[in-house]
């Protein structure tokens, strides 16, 4: 039986999301959780050893290609820098223009690499690595001031159980695209949770209002799955942070506000 890569990705994402809160994950623990989600999708992993071998080879190939491309770009940047220095010394305008053109092309390649490293594969918003590499220091403390908002989908398990995980994935993509309308930094934090980082000119209340306005528009819409339709909503938790604040503490405080909001919103939106 040939496995559908899309289904395997869904099972893998569900497994990774479910182990976020587990302190220690051994291979057997991971395998048991993966098997549980596979059974929910009615998937039986035949020839698992062969499948794992192919997946590892594929991932190693991707990493090798990424490393090769990065090394090539670094070398090209070094060569361009040396040529630019030479052109400046010799007042060679033609060479400078040539180096400038090469540098613009190189910049596009580097941007593509950054997208590959920092984008969530499913929703095409930022991933956790982007957050850690761009907004935090080595101690996981913020390098900027701002407001962090946690978005947690309501009744997401019910959507998956009722319409299937493929529809669930489409809902995640839909929510991610809606959150992009805030014009702020949006990332998928795990499973059905997103984080939006608002710049420091947004207070907690301002960030909440912007997201709540977006939520009301989403609640007023009906999404379709075949002949059926359903509604989607989410809960919001915001918290202002300052440079030097720890990410873990900020998320914990935003989480508390989000759960308080979840109690309120579920009194209004009682299902899908």
LINDAJO-V610224 format. One record per residue. N is the residue number from 1. RES is the residue in one small letter. PHI is phi in whole degrees, 0 to 359 (999 if undefined). OMEGA is omega as a letter, one per 20 degrees, with the letter a starting at -180 (NA if undefined). NEAR is the number of other C-alpha atoms within 8 Angstrom. Layout:
N&RES&PHI&OMEGA&NEAR  N&RES&PHI&OMEGA&NEAR
//
This chain:
1&x&999&r&3  2&x&276&a&3  3&x&277&r&6  4&x&282&a&6  5&x&301&a&6  6&x&297&r&6  7&x&293&r&8  8&x&298&r&9  9&x&295&r&8  10&x&298&r&10  11&x&298&r&11  12&x&297&r&9  13&x&297&r&9  14&x&295&r&10  15&x&295&a&12  16&x&298&r&8  17&x&294&a&9  18&x&287&a&8  19&x&265&a&9  20&x&304&a&7  21&x&270&a&5  22&x&269&a&6  23&x&295&a&5  24&x&233&a&4  25&x&237&r&8  26&x&273&r&6  27&x&305&a&6  28&x&292&r&6  29&x&296&r&8  30&x&301&a&11  31&x&298&a&8  32&x&293&r&8  33&x&291&r&9  34&x&300&a&11  35&x&298&r&8  36&x&299&r&8  37&x&291&r&11  38&x&298&r&11  39&x&295&r&9  40&x&296&r&7  41&x&267&a&6  42&x&58&r&6  43&x&255&r&7  44&x&246&a&6  45&x&278&r&5  46&x&271&a&5  47&x&52&a&6  48&x&299&a&7  49&x&299&r&6  50&x&294&r&7  51&x&298&r&8  52&x&299&r&8  53&x&299&a&8  54&x&295&a&8  55&x&295&r&8  56&x&297&r&8  57&x&299&a&8  58&x&295&a&8  59&x&294&r&8  60&x&297&r&8  61&x&296&r&8  62&x&297&r&8  63&x&295&r&8  64&x&297&r&8  65&x&296&r&8  66&x&296&r&9  67&x&296&a&8  68&x&297&r&8  69&x&295&r&8  70&x&297&r&9  71&x&299&r&8  72&x&297&a&8  73&x&293&r&11  74&x&297&r&8  75&x&296&r&8  76&x&295&r&9  77&x&296&r&10  78&x&297&r&8  79&x&296&a&8  80&x&296&r&11  81&x&297&r&8  82&x&297&r&8  83&x&292&r&11  84&x&295&r&11  85&x&298&r&8  86&x&296&a&8  87&x&295&r&12  88&x&294&r&10  89&x&299&a&7  90&x&264&a&6  91&x&54&a&6  92&x&264&a&9  93&x&294&a&8  94&x&297&r&6  95&x&293&r&10  96&x&299&r&12  97&x&296&r&8  98&x&294&r&8  99&x&296&r&11  100&x&299&r&8  101&x&297&r&8  102&x&296&a&9  103&x&294&r&10  104&x&297&r&8  105&x&295&r&8  106&x&295&r&11  107&x&299&r&8  108&x&296&r&8  109&x&296&a&9  110&x&294&r&9  111&x&297&r&8  112&x&295&r&8  113&x&295&r&10  114&x&298&r&8  115&x&298&a&8  116&x&296&a&7  117&x&278&a&7  118&x&255&a&11  119&x&258&r&11  120&x&290&a&11  121&x&297&a&5  122&x&279&a&6  123&x&264&r&10  124&x&66&r&9  125&x&261&a&10  126&x&296&r&14  127&x&249&a&12  128&x&298&a&10  129&x&300&r&9  130&x&299&r&11  131&x&301&a&11  132&x&291&a&10  133&x&277&a&8  134&x&249&a&6  135&x&242&a&10  136&x&236&r&13  137&x&270&a&10  138&x&295&r&5  139&x&264&a&6  140&x&59&r&10  141&x&247&a&12  142&x&294&r&15  143&x&265&a&9  144&x&223&r&8  145&x&261&r&11  146&x&174&r&14  147&x&234&r&16  148&x&259&r&15  149&x&240&r&15  150&x&257&r&15  151&x&246&a&13  152&x&233&a&11  153&x&293&r&11  154&x&268&r&10  155&x&59&a&8  156&x&293&r&9  157&x&298&r&6  158&x&296&r&8  159&x&296&r&12  160&x&298&a&12  161&x&292&a&8  162&x&275&a&6  163&x&246&r&10  164&x&100&a&9  165&x&286&r&9  166&x&296&r&8  167&x&296&r&11  168&x&303&r&12  169&x&295&r&10  170&x&295&r&8  171&x&295&r&9  172&x&299&r&10  173&x&296&r&11  174&x&299&a&8  175&x&297&r&8  176&x&301&r&14  177&x&294&r&9  178&x&293&a&9  179&x&295&r&11  180&x&298&a&10  181&x&294&r&7  182&x&290&a&8  183&x&64&r&5  184&x&248&a&10  185&x&280&a&9  186&x&247&r&13  187&x&220&r&13  188&x&271&a&16  189&x&271&r&10  190&x&156&r&7  191&x&57&a&9  192&x&253&r&10  193&x&250&r&11  194&x&237&r&13  195&x&237&r&12  196&x&241&r&13  197&x&259&r&11  198&x&266&r&13  199&x&294&a&9  200&x&289&r&8  201&x&273&r&6  202&x&253&r&11  203&x&281&r&10  204&x&303&a&10  205&x&294&a&8  206&x&294&r&8  207&x&295&r&13  208&x&299&a&12  209&x&298&a&8  210&x&298&a&9  211&x&287&r&11  212&x&292&r&9  213&x&299&r&8  214&x&295&r&10  215&x&299&a&10  216&x&298&r&8  217&x&294&a&8  218&x&293&a&9  219&x&297&a&10  220&x&286&a&7  221&x&266&r&7  222&x&242&r&9  223&x&267&a&8  224&x&248&r&8  225&x&223&a&8  226&x&66&r&5  227&x&271&a&5  228&x&261&r&6  229&x&224&a&9  230&x&206&a&8  231&x&250&r&11  232&x&235&r&12  233&x&216&r&10  234&x&214&r&10  235&x&256&a&13  236&x&235&r&15  237&x&225&a&15  238&x&240&r&16  239&x&202&r&13  240&x&279&r&11  241&x&234&r&11  242&x&241&r&9  243&x&306&a&9  244&x&99&r&8  245&x&290&a&10  246&x&281&r&10  247&x&301&a&10  248&x&301&a&7  249&x&293&a&8  250&x&297&r&13  251&x&295&r&11  252&x&299&a&8  253&x&288&r&9  254&x&294&r&14  255&x&300&r&11  256&x&301&r&9  257&x&293&r&12  258&x&293&a&15  259&x&293&r&10  260&x&294&r&8  261&x&292&a&11  262&x&298&r&12  263&x&298&a&8  264&x&290&a&8  265&x&292&a&9  266&x&286&r&10  267&x&282&r&7  268&x&266&r&6  269&x&254&a&8  270&x&266&r&6  271&x&183&a&6  272&x&253&NA&9
//
